[in-house]
């Protein structure tokens, strides 16, 4: 009688164990996009579910079930701040791709251009050293420190992309930044109404970068 009961229980145990192993294997096979950004990607002034990153994550869950997005963006972050926490993020999430969306706060504060470029370069190199494909987001800033500073600031993104043969995503809020009804009162951050448009733009350019590998 005992042997009769143990047989089906053993089969159930084997089946459950197989399902758990397969689930764990499936999760480890996911391709991860790590977004290292500032307030433009952190959803400053918005509810989490309103931000373009959250909207993109929802889309990708349906269209690309083997992908996941980790948003490591922090409002107010700089290239040096991102660099300080980057190794830990790489070790924790082991991303397939890294979207580097930093530099805006550096530029708004007038940081030395050479320091900004050096930090961005190190972010790219660290990504590659950890077998992650870096994708660089171009950043533009207001002419607070003069046109020459702005021109050189923007040029650095193109220089880094060219040097490392990276996909460079053109400034992703440029199309909404000139429309007051799509911006928050500070004139710097897109509002909730703009997020779907930004999500569509980033979906297109990120997929182009991923498919070009």
C-alpha positions in Angstrom: 0.0 0.0 0.0 2.8 2.4 0.9 4.7 1.7 -2.3 1.5 2.3 -4.3 1.2 5.8 -2.8 4.8 6.7 -3.1 5.0 6.0 -6.9 2.6 8.8 -8.0 4.1 11.2 -5.4 7.5 10.6 -6.8 6.2 11.3 -10.3 4.7 14.5 -9.1 7.9 15.5 -7.4 9.9 14.9 -10.6 7.4 16.9 -12.7 7.5 19.9 -10.3 11.3 19.8 -10.1 11.4 19.8 -13.9 9.1 22.8 -14.2 11.2 24.8 -11.6 14.4 24.0 -13.4 13.0 25.0 -16.7 11.6 28.2 -15.2 15.0 29.1 -13.7 16.7 28.3 -17.0 14.3 30.5 -18.9 14.9 33.4 -16.6 18.6 33.2 -16.9 18.2 33.2 -20.7 16.5 36.6 -20.7 18.3 39.4 -22.5 18.6 42.5 -20.4 18.7 46.1 -21.3 20.1 48.2 -18.5 19.3 51.9 -18.7 21.8 54.1 -17.0 20.3 57.5 -17.1 19.2 60.6 -15.3 15.8 62.3 -14.7 14.9 62.1 -18.4 14.8 58.3 -18.0 13.9 58.2 -14.3 10.5 59.8 -15.0 11.1 62.9 -13.0 7.8 64.6 -11.9 5.8 61.6 -13.1 4.2 58.5 -11.7 6.3 55.4 -12.4 3.8 53.9 -14.7 3.7 57.1 -16.8 7.4 57.2 -17.8 8.6 56.2 -21.2 10.8 53.4 -19.7 7.8 51.8 -18.0 5.7 52.0 -21.1 8.5 50.5 -23.2 8.9 47.7 -20.6 5.2 46.9 -20.9 5.5 46.8 -24.7 8.5 44.6 -24.7 6.9 42.1 -22.3 4.3 41.5 -25.0 6.5 41.7 -28.1 9.8 40.3 -26.8 9.2 38.0 -23.9 12.8 37.0 -23.8 13.9 40.6 -23.0 13.7 42.6 -19.8 14.5 46.2 -18.9 16.2 47.3 -15.8 15.9 51.0 -15.2 18.9 52.2 -13.1 18.3 55.9 -13.8 18.5 58.4 -11.0 17.2 62.0 -11.3 20.1 64.5 -11.0 22.7 61.9 -11.8 26.0 62.8 -13.5 28.5 60.8 -15.5 30.7 60.5 -12.4 27.7 59.4 -10.3 26.8 56.7 -12.9 30.4 55.6 -13.1 30.6 55.2 -9.3 27.7 52.7 -9.3 28.2 51.1 -12.7 30.3 48.1 -11.8 27.9 47.0 -9.1 25.0 47.2 -11.6 26.9 45.2 -14.2 27.8 42.5 -11.8 24.2 42.3 -10.4 22.2 42.4 -13.7 24.8 41.1 -16.2 23.1 43.1 -19.0 23.1 42.2 -22.7 22.9 45.9 -23.6 23.5 49.2 -21.7 21.8 52.4 -22.7 24.1 55.2 -21.5 21.9 58.3 -21.1 24.0 60.6 -19.0 25.8 64.0 -19.3 22.9 66.4 -19.2 23.4 67.4 -15.5 27.2 67.7 -16.1 26.6 70.1 -18.9 24.0 72.1 -17.1 26.5 72.6 -14.3 29.3 73.5 -16.6 31.6 70.6 -15.8 34.8 70.3 -17.7 34.3 68.7 -21.1 37.3 66.5 -20.8 36.0 65.0 -17.6 32.6 64.3 -19.1 34.2 62.6 -22.1 36.5 60.6 -19.9 33.6 59.4 -17.8 31.4 58.5 -20.8 34.4 56.6 -22.3 34.9 54.6 -19.2 31.2 53.7 -19.1 31.5 52.4 -22.6 34.7 50.5 -21.9 33.3 48.9 -18.7 30.2 47.8 -20.6 32.4 46.1 -23.2 34.6 44.5 -20.5 31.5 42.9 -19.0 30.3 41.6 -22.4 27.5 44.2 -22.6 26.8 46.1 -25.8 26.8 49.9 -25.1 24.3 52.1 -26.8 24.9 55.9 -26.4 22.2 58.5 -26.1 23.1 61.9 -27.5 22.4 64.7 -25.1 21.9 68.4 -25.8 21.8 71.2 -23.4 20.7 74.9 -23.3 23.4 77.5 -24.2 23.9 78.6 -20.6 27.7 78.5 -21.0 27.9 79.7 -24.5 27.5 78.2 -28.0 31.1 76.9 -28.1 30.7 74.9 -24.9 27.4 73.4 -26.2 28.9 72.6 -29.6 31.9 70.8 -28.1 29.6 69.1 -25.5 27.4 67.6 -28.2 30.4 66.7 -30.4 31.9 64.5 -27.7 29.0 62.0 -28.0 29.7 61.7 -31.7 33.4 61.3 -31.2 32.9 58.5 -28.7 30.3 56.8 -30.9 32.7 57.0 -33.8 35.7 55.8 -31.8 34.0 52.7 -30.4 31.7 52.1 -33.4 28.6 52.5 -31.2 25.0 53.2 -32.1 24.2 56.8 -31.2 20.6 57.6 -30.5 19.8 61.2 -31.5 18.7 63.4 -28.6 15.5 61.6 -27.7 13.4 64.5 -26.3 14.3 66.9 -29.0 11.0 66.5 -30.8 9.0 67.3 -27.7 11.3 69.9 -26.1 10.1 72.6 -28.5 6.4 72.0 -27.7 5.4 73.7 -24.4 2.3 71.5 -24.1 4.5 68.4 -23.9 6.9 69.8 -21.2 6.6 70.3 -17.5 6.7 73.8 -16.0 10.5 73.7 -15.6 10.9 73.6 -19.4 13.4 70.8 -19.0 11.5 67.6 -18.4 8.8 66.2 -20.7 5.3 65.7 -19.1 3.1 62.6 -19.0 1.5 63.5 -22.3 4.9 63.3 -24.0 5.9 59.9 -22.7 4.1 57.7 -25.3 5.8 59.7 -28.1 9.2 59.3 -26.5 8.6 55.6 -25.9 7.8 55.0 -29.6 10.9 56.9 -30.6 13.1 54.9 -28.2 11.5 51.6 -29.2 12.5 52.3 -32.8 16.1 53.4 -32.1 16.8 50.8 -29.5 15.6 48.0 -31.8 17.7 49.4 -34.6 20.8 49.3 -32.3 20.0 45.8 -31.1 19.4 44.4 -34.6 22.6 46.0 -36.0 24.8 43.9 -33.7 
